[in-house]
């Protein structure tokens, strides 16, 4: 079994090492992980604008990093 919060924190460290700090602070500081349901990572973002931007620009990065630490492939 896995601890989703621990995996999320490791994921954030990875992402922070890949993207510039301004982008990380803007797009990732206010994201919370909720759970994994049906092999889908569910996160909470402050505004729909965040969701759209993250989906368009960071979804693959998030999934790649998260999958590295989780049992979800």
C-alpha positions as CSV (number, residue, x, y, z in Angstrom):
1,X,0.0,0.0,0.0
2,X,1.1,3.6,-0.4
3,X,0.7,6.9,1.4
4,X,-0.7,9.3,-1.1
5,X,0.5,12.4,0.7
6,X,4.0,11.1,0.9
7,X,4.0,10.3,-2.8
8,X,2.5,13.7,-3.6
9,X,5.3,15.4,-1.7
10,X,7.9,13.4,-3.6
11,X,6.1,14.3,-6.8
12,X,6.2,18.0,-6.0
13,X,10.0,17.8,-5.2
14,X,10.5,16.2,-8.7
15,X,8.4,18.9,-10.4
16,X,10.1,21.7,-8.5
17,X,13.5,20.3,-9.8
18,X,12.2,20.4,-13.4
19,X,10.3,23.6,-13.8
20,X,11.4,27.1,-12.8
21,X,10.5,28.3,-9.3
22,X,8.1,31.0,-10.4
23,X,6.0,28.5,-12.3
24,X,6.2,26.0,-9.5
25,X,5.1,28.6,-6.9
26,X,2.3,29.8,-9.2
27,X,0.8,26.5,-10.3
28,X,1.7,23.9,-7.6
29,X,1.8,25.6,-4.2
30,X,-2.0,25.6,-4.0
31,X,-2.7,22.1,-5.2
32,X,-3.8,19.4,-2.8
33,X,-4.0,15.8,-3.6
34,X,-7.4,14.1,-2.8
35,X,-7.1,10.5,-3.6
36,X,-6.7,7.9,-6.3
37,X,-9.9,6.6,-7.7
38,X,-10.2,4.1,-10.6
39,X,-6.5,4.6,-11.3
40,X,-7.0,8.4,-11.6
41,X,-5.1,10.9,-9.4
42,X,-7.5,13.4,-8.1
43,X,-6.3,16.9,-7.1
44,X,-7.9,20.0,-5.9
45,X,-7.0,23.4,-7.4
46,X,-8.2,26.9,-6.3
47,X,-9.8,27.9,-9.6
48,X,-11.0,26.3,-12.9
49,X,-8.3,28.4,-14.6
50,X,-5.7,26.4,-12.7
51,X,-7.2,23.1,-13.8
52,X,-7.2,24.1,-17.4
53,X,-3.7,25.4,-17.3
54,X,-2.3,22.4,-15.4
55,X,-4.2,20.0,-17.7
56,X,-2.7,21.6,-20.7
57,X,0.8,22.2,-19.5
58,X,1.7,19.9,-16.6
59,X,-0.6,16.9,-16.7
60,X,2.0,14.5,-18.2
61,X,4.7,15.8,-15.9
62,X,2.6,15.2,-12.8
63,X,1.5,11.7,-13.9
64,X,5.0,10.7,-14.9
65,X,6.5,11.8,-11.5
66,X,3.6,10.5,-9.4
67,X,3.7,7.1,-11.1
68,X,7.4,6.9,-10.4
69,X,6.6,6.7,-6.7
70,X,3.3,4.9,-6.7
71,X,2.0,1.5,-7.6
72,X,-0.3,3.1,-10.1
73,X,1.0,2.7,-13.6
